[in-house]
Amino acid sequence: MKLFSAQIYSERRSQLKKAVGSGLILLLGNDEAPMNYTDNTFRYRQDSNFLYFFGLNQPGLNGILDADSGEEIIFGNELTIDDIIWAGPQPSLNELSRKVGIYRTESPASLPAKLKDFKGKVHFLPPYRFDNKIKLNEWLGIPVSKLGEEASVLLIKFVVDLRSIKSAEEIAEMEEAVNITGEMHKAAIVATAEGKMEYEVVSRIYEKLHFYGAELSYPVIFSANGQTLHNHYHGNKLAAGRIVINDSGAENAMGYAGDITRTIPVNKTFSQKQKEIYELVLNMETSSIALLKPGIQYRDVHLDANRILLKGFSELGLVKGDVEEMLQLGVGGLFMPHGLGHMIGLDVHDMEDLGENHVGYREGLERSKQLGLKSLRLARELEAGFVLTVEPGIYFIPELIEQWKAEQKFTEFINYEKLEAYKDFGGIRIEDNVLITPDSFKILGNPIPKTVEEVEALRA
Ligand SMILES: [Mn+2]
């Protein structure tokens, strides 16, 4: 198991205890999750908050931090001879805990009494796994349905503050995750060909992923029906003239995520019509990235990407009228019904378990109800040390176009007649992972083919 130095974890915990001030901070690890019976489990994934503060990547652990006394304890079972028979020799919990700066371990059986006897407030984060919900319910006597609202907002806010700023060690891990992801994407571009099944190309993505000892950071989206935003079906045959969206990413050994999207022509080259839309999405992506620096609101960057889309569509004759008015009304939502990006780190949507608004919004910054803008996960002002995705897209969703047309929505702006010719177009998305530096930005990882020329060169 790869770990940062004990000092890094100790400092994170000290900062958290100091910020919370008083009470007991309870951080639950994840257990194994059964697939079809208890001992046949899904791939194990530790909770990201537990990883961040305790580093230990194994099931059966919980941690407490006493903000008053300073005491830090990991609860978990010590190895038995049965564990060694079935899982082989391994370091003891006590030895492992010392590697992350924890000098006291106790049996899981002593945790409920400790929580019950504690006189002050017990701070916990919103649970998302059912077994952890049951544990909190039993230990704290809070109904399962109330656990979300009873979670400590104070703790959530300080965890978000700490995890939002990535250290140099974390950025090195993220570069590695993006570099493995880049290899997956290059393999997919090379493997894409007319007549192949989508899953054949997906198998090349998995091959690279596993070659580098990584796991997926989220289920692969690889589809010739890229107009469906999260399309996990891989059973289509790649037909001439289609374009394929590949949105896939690696999670490296320490749990850091990459999240990259490229769009690939099934033919060896993009058609003129595809190229026009592709260049527009590329312009949205590179222009958005060029704006990134501390202090800028990501909501404004999202809007600027939409402005570029609307200007481009005006030139293509797909929309007409005043661009600023269309931007205000949310006309672009028809073509990009999602947000420009999100924070990324130990989670692909970083800290989404703690609540999207705690991560991406701030007091006075309200979430819009408009299609597109309402799905913007990150809207707040950026700070140095943030890592986020920039992922504009343009999609022609026949059902959505039909619905807006039937409702006569924005008929003064949208040329529905001309849109007919795009209903079988599919979708295009381009995504990179970007670090906010003290005065600008840095795209993480080695470059991955992105321009029309680069993608076509690799397809050839
Ligand atoms: Mn993403």
Boltz pocket constraint, residues with backbone or C-beta under 6 A from the ligand:
constraints:
  - pocket:
      binder: B
      contacts: [[A, 259], [A, 342], [A, 348], [A, 389], [A, 391], [A, 431]]
      max_distance: 6.0
